[in-house]
């Protein structure tokens, strides 16, 4: 397994509120986490970093070796992060209302476990096909699901950045979890909406399929989003699965 990641401020923002990192637990299992913060001034920066590092540091203390247990752990860890981000926002007026998306994946011997809140996404690229594994927790996605607007309309909807769930909400937040078997040659992609709002899924797949290095794929995804307008911070984490895997 190889991992490459990169984050970029984009062409329209003054600061980068995305945050991405990888961690290993005591059993050697890798956890990748990506977050897209929101809030005035630097509040989004604080929320995304706080959530990623808080979850990651707790992961480093675990000995989890199964995706089922990891999924349960994700729910509790993200709830803890939600409470911590919300409480800090209440304590400091300049951070009030801050929040963040979160998407994370842990890769085990034959399966990976994922969890997410918000509209940062995870994709699987397998055999030249791309599949979105997460469901956006956003207003426009709710409108698409109810049939009020089409996917094409959602792409340019003026309220497409309005989230229905985020880390930093009062009370509890619902966390989506899942696990999937993987195969050798698969790619797992975590991305903030700075990528997915700029590049269509087919374009993302085409870049990942190119015969270039993993670092070059990530860099090309970032530059492609910037070439398309770079309207937001852009963060990409790409995992290439090799070695033994479920067939």
N, C-alpha and C positions, 0 to 999 in steps of 0.2 A: 504494500500500500504506500502510495506517495501522496503528499498534500502540498498544495501551493495556495497562497492567498495574498490578496492585495486590496488596499482601500485607497480611494481617490476623492478629493473634495468636489470634483466635477467642475463645470464652467460657470455655474450661476450662484453657488453658495460661497460665503466668506469663511465658513468653518466646516469641519467634518464631524458630524454627530454619529457616524457609524463606528462600530467597534467590533473587532474580530480577534479570536485567539484559539489556540488548541491547548489541551491539557491531557495528562495521563493519570490514571488512578494507580493504586498500589498493585493491581493485577496487570498493569501494562496496557489497559484498554484506553484507546484514544477517544477523546470527546472534542468535537469542533463546535464552536458557538459563534453566532453572528447576531448583532443587534443594530437596530436603526433607531436612534434616539429622537425625541421630539420635545420641544419646549423653548421658551424665549431665552435669549442671550446664550449662555453656555449650558443651560439646563439639560438639553438633549445629550450633550457630551457626558455629563455626569451620570445620567440615567443609564445610558448604554454601557459605559465602562463599569459602573457599579453592578449591573445585572450580570454581565459576562464574567467579571472577576469573582463576584460572590458565588455564582454557580460553579465556576471552574475550580475555585479553591476548595469548595466542599467536595467536588468530584475527586480531587487528588487524595482525599482522605478515605475514599471508599475502596472496597475490594470486590466490587460487582463484576460478575463474569457472564451474566445472562441478560438478553434484551428485555425479557419480561420484568425482571427486577429493576432494570434501568428505567423502563417506562414509568413504573410506580415512583421511582426516585425522582425522575424529572418533574412529575406533578408536584411533589412536596418541595423540591428545590426552587421551582419557578414561583410557587406560592410564597415561599420565604423571600425571594427577590422582589416580588410584587409588593409585599408588606414593607420591606426595607426602603424601596424607592418611594413609595407613597408617604411613609413616615418622615423621610428626610425632606420631601417636598413640603410637608406641613410645618416642619421645624424652621425652614429657611425660606423667607418670602421670595427671594430671587429664584428659588427652584420650584415654587409652587406650580402644580399642574404638569410637572415633567413626567415623561413616560418613555417607554421604548418597546419596540418589537423584540422578539427573541426567536431564533430557530437554532436547534442544536441536533447533532447526530453523534451517536457512539457506535463504533464499528467493532463487532465481535468476530468470532471465528468463522461463522457462516451467515450471520445476519447483522443488520444494523437497526438500531432503535432511534427514533426521532421524536422530537417534541417541538411545538411552536405556538406562539401567540402573536397575532398581528398579520402584516402582509409581506414580511420577508419570507422568501420561498426556498423550498428544496425541490430539486429535480433529480430524476434518474435518467441517464443517457445510456441506452443499451442497444446494441445492434443497429446503430444509426437511427434510433427512435428516441424521442425525448418525452418524458412523462412527468407532469407536475404532481408531486406527492403531498403537497400541503394545500389547504384551502384558505384563501385570503379572508381574514376577519376584517372586512371593510364594508362600508355602506354600499358602494357600487356592486360588490359581489353579491350582497343580499338582494339588490335590485335585479341583477342578472338571474339569480336563482329563482326569484319570484316571477320572472318573465316580464318585468316592467321595462327593462332595457336589454339590448343585445350586448354580446362581448365586444363587438366593434364600437358600440356607443360608449361602453365603459372605459375604453382606452383614452377617450378625450373628455370624459365627464368632468365638469368643474369641481366636483366634490370627491374625486377618486382617491384622495389622500386621507379621507375621513375614516378612522378605524372604529370598529365596533368592540374590539378587545385590545388591550395593551397591558404591559407590565408597568405598574404604578397606579392602578385603579384602586379606589376605595373598596374595602371588603375583599372577597376572593375573586380570582380570575379563572375562567375555564381554560384548561390546557389541552390541546389536541396531541394525542400520542399515537404511535404506530410502530410496527416492526416489519421488516421485509428481508427475505433472503436475497443475497447478491450473487453475481457470477463474475469470474475473472474477466477483465476487460470493461467492466462497468465504470461509469463515472458518476459521482455524487456531487451535485452542485448546490451550494448555499449562496443566496444572493439577496441583497437589499433591492428595494424597488427602483433605486437609481439605475440598476441594470435592466430590470424586467419592464420598466415603463419606457425604456429607450429602444430595446431590441426585442423583436418578435422571437418566440420560442424556436422557430425554424432557423433563424439566424444564429441563435445561441448554440443550437445543435450542430450547425454547419461549422462553426468555429471550433467547438470541442472535438469534432471529427477530423479536423485538419491534422496532417502528419507532422506536427511540431511538438516541442517539449511542453510539459505541463505548465511551467512558468510562462512560456510563450502564449499558451492558450489563455491563461488568466490575463496577461497583459493585453492580449488582443480583444478580449471581452471588455476590459476597461476602456481601451482606446475606441472601440466601436461605440460604446455608450456615449463617450465624449463627442465623437464625430457626429452622432445623431442629435446632439444638443447639450448633453451633460447637464440636464436640468436639476439634478440632485446629487448628493454624495453617492458614490458607486463603490460597493464592496462585493468581492467575489472570493469564495473559497471553493476549491475544486479538489476532489479526492479521486485518485485513479486506483482501482482495485486490481491487485495482481496476486499471484500465488494461489493457494488452495481456496476454493470457494464452492458453494453449493451449485450443483449442475442440474 
